């Protein structure tokens, strides 16, 4: 079961890479990835945040800068987090590129976009790409999360990624925590969302 970490009120904001990491290591068909993506998802009273890193060379737009708000990031390597309210079916998609560019939108039903979610300077993002790896993180005010989505009650989530390369069939591989064997990959399919475990985390236990 995927986890979302609840950071204690009063904790200082720290590098997201310091939080415990989970693994995204399977594609839509359940096949193991050559290189897993390590990630974490967390929130506190004021912000929602996530981080991802992997030891693979990404395909991305080098003209994008950290914090750029860009639709269509899924056409190249991207890490995605989906949050869904199981009662109303409302869900929110977050995209984060290796460059630190990001995008988000709210949907009232599968692929029925309600609105683009953007808070300008309230979002903080970073991206770092080397010859052999990339890492990126995003932190946004909780005010930009759809009002139907609440971290303090039942919440569904999926974490996924589009990985591009000539070695893949059709040039792309779809990584996801949960997929449906034999069906066309679709990250908006409600069947792949699952209830998450919210776990409280005291940063003083992991930060010197």
C-alpha positions in Angstrom: 0.0 0.0 0.0 1.3 3.4 -1.0 1.9 5.9 1.8 1.5 9.6 2.2 3.4 11.1 5.1 1.8 13.6 7.4 4.4 16.0 8.7 3.9 17.3 12.2 2.8 20.9 12.7 5.8 23.0 13.6 8.4 20.9 11.7 10.8 22.8 9.6 10.6 22.4 5.9 13.4 20.1 4.8 14.8 18.6 1.6 12.2 16.2 0.4 14.9 13.7 -0.4 15.4 13.3 3.4 12.0 11.7 3.7 11.5 7.9 3.5 11.3 6.8 -0.1 9.0 4.3 -1.8 9.6 2.4 -5.0 7.8 2.6 -8.4 9.3 -0.4 -10.1 6.7 -2.0 -12.4 5.0 -1.0 -15.6 1.4 -1.2 -16.6 1.6 -4.9 -17.3 3.4 -5.6 -14.1 6.9 -6.1 -15.6 9.9 -4.9 -13.6 11.5 -1.6 -14.7 15.2 -1.6 -15.5 15.7 1.2 -13.0 13.1 1.9 -10.3 11.9 5.4 -9.5 12.2 6.2 -5.8 9.6 8.7 -4.5 7.9 10.2 -1.5 4.6 12.0 -1.1 3.8 14.2 2.0 1.7 17.1 3.4 1.6 19.3 6.4 -1.0 21.9 7.5 0.0 24.3 4.7 1.6 22.4 1.8 1.4 19.3 -0.4 4.7 18.0 -1.7 6.4 15.1 -3.5 9.9 14.1 -4.7 11.2 11.5 -7.2 14.6 10.3 -8.4 15.9 7.6 -10.7 19.2 6.4 -12.2 18.2 6.8 -15.8 18.9 9.3 -18.6 15.6 11.2 -19.2 14.2 12.7 -22.4 13.0 16.2 -21.5 12.8 19.8 -22.8 16.1 21.5 -21.7 14.5 25.0 -22.2 12.2 24.4 -19.3 13.2 25.8 -15.9 12.2 24.8 -12.3 8.8 26.2 -11.6 7.7 26.6 -15.2 4.0 25.7 -15.5 3.7 23.6 -18.7 0.9 21.4 -20.1 1.9 18.4 -22.1 4.9 17.3 -20.0 3.7 13.7 -20.5 5.0 13.8 -24.1 8.5 13.3 -22.6 9.8 11.7 -19.3 7.5 12.7 -16.4 6.6 11.7 -12.9 2.9 11.9 -12.0 0.9 11.9 -8.8 -2.9 11.5 -8.9 -5.1 12.2 -5.8 -8.7 11.1 -5.8 -11.7 11.6 -3.5 -13.5 8.2 -3.5 -16.9 9.7 -2.6 -17.3 12.3 -5.4 -14.8 10.8 -8.0 -13.1 14.2 -8.2 -9.3 13.8 -8.7 -6.3 16.0 -9.3 -3.3 15.3 -11.5 0.2 16.5 -10.9 3.0 16.3 -13.5 6.7 16.9 -12.7 9.4 16.9 -15.3 13.1 16.2 -14.7 13.7 19.9 -15.4 11.4 20.9 -12.4 8.7 22.1 -14.8 5.3 21.1 -13.5 1.5 21.1 -14.3 -1.7 20.3 -12.5 -5.4 20.1 -13.3 -8.6 19.0 -11.5 -11.1 16.5 -13.1 -14.7 15.9 -12.1 -14.8 12.5 -13.8 -12.3 10.4 -15.9 -10.7 12.9 -18.4 -13.4 15.5 -17.7 -11.3 18.4 -16.8 -12.8 20.9 -14.4 -10.0 23.5 -14.3 -6.3 23.9 -14.4 -4.8 24.4 -10.9 -2.1 27.1 -10.8 -0.9 29.2 -7.9 2.0 31.0 -9.4 4.7 32.0 -6.9 3.1 29.8 -4.2 4.7 26.7 -5.8 8.3 25.7 -5.3 9.9 23.2 -7.6 13.4 22.0 -8.4 14.9 19.6 -11.0 18.4 18.3 -11.4 19.7 16.1 -14.3 23.1 14.5 -14.6 24.6 12.2 -17.2 23.2 9.2 -15.4 20.2 10.3 -13.3 17.6 12.9 -12.5 15.8 14.1 -9.4 12.9 16.6 -9.0 10.5 17.8 -6.3 7.4 20.0 -6.0 5.8 21.7 -3.1 2.5 23.6 -3.5 0.1 25.4 -1.0 -2.8 23.1 0.1 -5.1 25.8 -1.2 -4.6 24.7 -4.7 -5.8 21.1 -3.9 -9.3 20.5 -5.0 -11.7 21.2 -2.1 -13.2 17.7 -2.4 -9.8 16.1 -1.7 -9.0 15.8 2.0 -5.9 14.2 3.5 -7.6 13.7 6.8 -10.1 11.2 5.6 -10.3 8.4 3.0 -8.1 9.3 0.1 -7.1 7.4 -3.1 -3.8 7.9 -5.0 -1.8 6.5 -7.8 1.8 7.3 -8.7 3.0 6.7 -12.2 5.5 7.8 -14.9 6.0 8.0 -18.6 9.4 6.7 -19.7 10.6 7.4 -23.2 13.3 5.5 -25.2 13.9 3.8 -28.5 14.2 0.4 -26.7 10.5 0.5 -25.7 7.6 -0.6 -27.9 6.1 2.5 -29.5 8.9 4.5 -27.8 7.4 4.7 -24.4 6.9 2.6 -21.2 4.2 3.4 -18.6 5.2 2.8 -15.0 2.5 2.7 -12.4 2.0 1.4 -8.8 -1.1 -0.3 -10.1 -2.1 -1.3 -13.7 -4.6 -3.5 -15.4 -3.0 -6.4 -17.4 -4.2 -6.5 -21.0 -5.9 -3.1 -21.1 -4.6 0.0 -22.8 -2.6 2.1 -20.3 -4.7 4.9 -18.9 -3.6 6.8 -15.8 -7.1 8.3 -15.5 -8.8 4.9 -15.1 -10.5 5.0 -11.6 -9.8 1.3 -11.2 -6.0 1.9 -10.7 -6.5 4.3 -7.8 -6.1 2.7 -4.3 -6.6 3.9 -0.7 -3.4 5.2 0.7 -2.0 4.9 4.2 -1.4 8.2 5.9 1.5 7.9 8.3 2.6 10.6 10.7 6.3 11.5 10.5 8.4 13.3 13.0 11.2 15.0 11.1 13.4 15.2 14.2 13.9 11.4 13.9 15.5 11.6 10.5 17.1 15.1 10.5 20.2 15.8 12.6 
